Amino acid sequence: MVNVRLAQPADRAPAVELVRRLLAELGGTPPPAADIAPVFDGLAAGRGDGFIVIAEDEMAEDAGGLIAVCTVSFLTALRSRGRYAIIQEMFVEPAARSGGTGGAVLRFALQHAAASGCSLVELGTPFDGSRQIEFYRRAGFTEVGARLRWRP
């Protein structure tokens, strides 16, 4: 049985590991878990800058029973007339994909964002993310343009 809920501090190690696996799957070099852990702590603490949704399966042996993670950040913009959210990371264990877990995690995240006062939720997908784009379209997302990044 899969349980979808907000992450708690005790979920830190397995949730951070899932995010690291996402970054590796996307072809990047994941930062050390120790560098990610403080960010997890802030989001899981519910300080108002975002939240983390997890899916756990008692039968899963990897990642402490977690099979999915979704991190969400809150921002404010004029175009959204206030608070909005960005889904930063979304990862479902490969064995749990196409079985409804990702949809359940996404629905939970969208409902929690709306209940937190967000009028808009955005996200980015990988360059070769046609499967992800279809997943998000089925959930009601529409394409609005490319996402760009700059680092100093």
C-alpha positions in Angstrom: 0.0 0.0 0.0 1.3 3.5 -0.9 0.9 6.4 1.5 1.4 9.9 0.2 2.1 12.6 2.8 4.2 15.7 3.7 7.8 14.8 4.5 8.9 14.8 8.1 12.4 15.4 9.5 12.9 11.6 9.9 12.4 11.2 6.1 15.6 13.2 5.4 18.1 10.5 4.4 15.8 8.5 2.1 14.3 11.6 0.5 17.6 13.2 -0.1 18.8 10.0 -1.7 15.8 10.0 -4.1 16.6 13.6 -5.1 20.3 12.6 -5.7 19.1 9.6 -7.9 16.9 12.0 -9.9 19.9 14.3 -10.5 22.0 11.4 -11.6 19.2 10.1 -13.9 19.1 13.5 -15.5 22.8 13.2 -16.3 24.1 15.5 -13.6 26.5 15.0 -10.7 24.4 15.0 -7.5 25.8 17.2 -4.7 26.8 15.4 -1.6 23.9 14.4 0.7 25.3 16.6 3.4 24.9 19.6 1.2 21.3 18.8 0.4 20.2 17.9 3.9 19.9 21.4 5.3 17.7 22.4 2.4 15.5 19.4 3.1 15.4 20.4 6.8 14.1 23.8 5.9 11.4 22.6 3.6 10.3 19.8 5.9 10.1 22.3 8.9 7.2 24.1 7.3 8.7 27.6 7.6 6.7 28.9 4.7 9.2 28.6 1.9 7.9 25.4 0.4 7.3 21.7 1.3 8.2 18.2 0.3 5.7 15.4 -0.6 6.7 11.8 -0.3 5.2 8.4 -1.2 6.1 5.5 0.9 5.5 1.8 0.3 5.9 -0.6 3.2 7.0 -3.3 0.8 9.8 -1.1 -0.7 13.3 -2.0 0.6 15.3 0.7 -1.1 15.4 4.3 0.2 13.8 3.5 3.6 10.5 2.6 2.0 10.2 5.9 0.0 9.3 5.4 -3.6 8.7 9.0 -4.7 9.6 12.6 -3.7 8.4 16.0 -4.9 9.9 19.2 -3.7 8.0 22.5 -4.0 9.2 26.1 -3.5 7.0 29.1 -2.8 7.7 32.4 -4.6 6.0 35.7 -5.1 5.5 37.6 -8.4 3.4 40.3 -9.9 2.3 38.1 -12.8 0.7 35.7 -10.4 -0.7 38.4 -8.2 1.1 37.0 -5.2 2.3 33.6 -4.1 2.9 30.8 -6.6 4.8 27.5 -6.5 7.5 25.8 -8.5 7.9 22.0 -8.5 11.6 21.8 -8.2 12.2 18.0 -8.1 9.9 15.1 -8.9 11.2 11.5 -8.8 9.4 8.2 -8.7 11.3 4.9 -8.4 11.5 3.3 -11.8 9.7 0.2 -10.5 6.8 2.3 -9.3 6.4 4.4 -12.5 3.2 4.1 -14.6 1.3 2.7 -11.6 -0.4 5.9 -10.3 2.2 6.9 -7.6 3.5 9.9 -9.5 -0.1 11.1 -10.1 -1.0 10.7 -6.5 2.1 12.6 -5.4 1.5 15.4 -7.9 -2.2 15.7 -6.9 -1.2 16.0 -3.2 1.4 18.6 -4.1 -1.0 20.7 -6.2 -3.7 20.6 -3.5 -1.3 21.5 -0.8 0.1 24.4 -2.9 -3.5 25.7 -3.5 -4.3 25.4 0.1 -1.1 27.4 0.9 -2.4 30.3 -1.2 -0.7 29.6 -4.5 -2.6 30.7 -7.6 -0.2 29.1 -10.0 2.2 26.1 -10.0 5.1 25.9 -12.5 7.8 23.3 -13.3 10.5 22.4 -15.8 11.2 19.2 -17.6 14.3 17.7 -19.1 15.2 18.4 -22.8 14.2 14.9 -23.7 11.2 14.9 -21.4 8.4 14.0 -23.7 7.1 11.3 -21.3 7.2 13.8 -18.4 5.5 16.5 -20.5 2.6 14.1 -21.3 2.4 13.2 -17.6 2.0 16.8 -16.6 -0.4 17.6 -19.5 -2.7 14.9 -18.2 -2.6 16.6 -14.9 -3.7 19.9 -16.5 -0.4 21.7 -17.1 0.1 23.6 -20.3 3.4 24.5 -22.0 4.4 28.2 -21.6 8.0 28.4 -22.8 11.5 27.3 -22.2 13.2 27.5 -18.8 16.6 29.0 -18.7 19.3 29.1 -16.0 22.2 31.4 -15.1 24.9 30.8 -12.5 27.6 33.2 -11.4 
